[in-house]
Amino acid sequence: GMSETYASYASARGSGNWAEGHALTSGTVTPIPTTELPPPLAAAGGLTSSAADLGPWIQFQLGGRGIGTPQGVVDSVLRNIQRPQVLLGSLYQATFRAPSSVVGYGHGWVVYEDRGHRVLEHAGAWQGYTSFIALLPDDNVGFALLANLRQGAALEELRRLRTALVRALAAPSASK
């Protein structure tokens, strides 16, 4: 199970597995206070998770192999979650640096194609934290990057890493 995922900041802080959020101000990294948003406003339903718990969650998103749920159920759920529900405009294409002209949003995922690879991603930032999750489900590849620094440059670096990964997978030698 996901034993290091919490429904409140207070629970996460009390776990002993908590990194304080930071901001870069005038060239100096300083801790900043984190306040909890009410659940209807908080991202991911207000959940706070660890890098260790994101591994099994990514495994589920890539097909759920080995998690004890009947595969037909997993496949049906994933098809629904990962399918674009709404098409996004060109502003989003630029925002997500998506090379494809069709960018959609489906149940928390920005969905598009890059060099023939289906990409799902979700990024976020809040009071001293930045996160980025990307899946290439048809390649069975997924990763999460978490930083306890709230800085626009951090998110841009994470997107550059995603682009490099997609390019590596699309290279002819990657398919051999």
Rosetta blueprint (number, residue, H / E / L):
1 G L
2 M L
3 S L
4 E L
5 T L
6 Y E
7 A L
8 S L
9 Y H
10 A H
11 S H
12 A H
13 R H
14 G H
15 S L
16 G L
17 N L
18 W L
19 A L
20 E L
21 G L
22 H E
23 A E
24 L E
25 T E
26 S L
27 G L
28 T E
29 V E
30 T E
31 P E
32 I L
33 P L
34 T L
35 T L
36 E L
37 L L
38 P L
39 P L
40 P L
41 L L
42 A L
43 A H
44 A H
45 G H
46 G H
47 L L
48 T E
49 S L
50 S L
51 A H
52 A H
53 D H
54 L H
55 G H
56 P H
57 W H
58 I H
59 Q H
60 F H
61 Q H
62 L L
63 G L
64 G L
65 R L
66 G L
67 I L
68 G L
69 T L
70 P L
71 Q H
72 G H
73 V H
74 V H
75 D H
76 S H
77 V H
78 L H
79 R H
80 N H
81 I H
82 Q L
83 R L
84 P L
85 Q L
86 V E
87 L E
88 L E
89 G L
90 S H
91 L H
92 Y H
93 Q H
94 A H
95 T H
96 F L
97 R L
98 A L
99 P L
100 S L
101 S L
102 V L
103 V E
104 G E
105 Y E
106 G E
107 H L
108 G L
109 W E
110 V E
111 V E
112 Y E
113 E E
114 D E
115 R L
116 G L
117 H E
118 R E
119 V E
120 L E
121 E E
122 H E
123 A E
124 G E
125 A E
126 W E
127 Q L
128 G L
129 Y E
130 T E
131 S E
132 F E
133 I E
134 A E
135 L E
136 L E
137 P H
138 D H
139 D H
140 N L
141 V E
142 G E
143 F E
144 A E
145 L E
146 L E
147 A E
148 N L
149 L L
150 R E
151 Q L
152 G H
153 A H
154 A H
155 L H
156 E H
157 E H
158 L H
159 R H
160 R H
161 L H
162 R H
163 T H
164 A H
165 L H
166 V H
167 R H
168 A H
169 L H
170 A H
171 A L
172 P H
173 S H
174 A H
175 S H
176 K L
